[in-house]
Amino acid sequence: MRFNITLNVPTRGSKDRAPAPTHSVICDAPVDSLGAFCDALNDNAFLIVQEFYKDGSIVYDHGPMILNTAHVAKVKEWVTV
């Protein structure tokens, strides 16, 4: 399933934009429900997920990422309309 995760870590910012206090990540995890993902987050310090970037209406696969579950603030199922 695909999820939108808010992390309690700042973004790095850029020369045109100041860092933000939280960071958002879109990822696929090998689970079949939000509850199963909650269990995986609670049972593991780190998870390997597939990360995606959104540019307008296009979503790009950015490869595998190790997610530090200690920094997860909020998780929502990613729904495309």
C-alpha positions in Angstrom: 0.0 0.0 0.0 1.0 3.6 -0.5 1.2 6.0 2.4 1.9 9.7 3.0 4.0 10.0 6.1 4.8 13.2 8.1 8.1 12.9 9.9 9.3 15.0 12.8 12.5 16.0 11.1 13.2 19.3 9.3 13.5 19.6 5.5 16.9 20.7 4.3 15.5 23.8 2.5 17.2 25.5 -0.4 18.6 28.9 -1.5 15.0 29.9 -2.3 13.2 28.3 0.6 13.9 28.1 4.4 13.8 24.6 6.0 10.4 23.4 7.3 10.1 21.8 10.7 8.5 18.6 9.3 9.1 16.5 6.3 6.6 14.6 4.2 7.4 11.2 2.5 5.3 9.2 0.0 6.1 5.5 0.2 4.9 2.0 -0.6 5.1 -0.6 2.2 4.5 -4.3 1.9 1.3 -4.3 4.0 -2.4 -4.6 3.1 -3.9 -2.0 5.5 -3.2 1.1 7.6 -3.5 -1.1 10.7 -0.9 -3.5 9.5 1.4 -0.5 8.8 0.8 0.8 12.3 1.9 -2.6 13.6 5.0 -2.7 11.5 5.9 0.9 12.7 5.5 -0.2 16.3 7.4 -3.5 16.0 10.5 -2.1 14.1 13.0 0.7 14.6 13.6 0.9 10.9 11.6 -0.2 7.8 12.6 -0.5 4.2 10.0 1.2 2.0 9.9 2.3 -1.7 10.0 6.1 -1.8 8.1 8.3 -4.3 8.3 12.0 -5.2 5.3 13.9 -6.5 5.8 16.6 -9.1 2.4 18.1 -10.0 0.2 15.2 -11.0 3.1 12.9 -11.7 4.6 10.5 -9.1 8.1 9.3 -9.6 9.7 6.2 -8.1 12.8 7.2 -6.1 13.9 3.8 -5.0 14.2 2.0 -1.6 14.6 4.0 1.6 15.2 3.1 5.2 12.5 4.8 7.3 13.4 5.6 11.0 10.1 4.8 12.7 11.0 6.9 15.8 10.4 10.1 13.7 7.0 9.2 12.3 4.4 11.8 13.4 1.4 11.0 11.2 0.5 8.4 8.5 -2.3 8.6 6.0 -3.2 6.2 3.2 -2.2 7.7 -0.2 -5.4 8.1 -2.2 -5.3 9.3 -5.9 -8.3 11.1 -7.2 
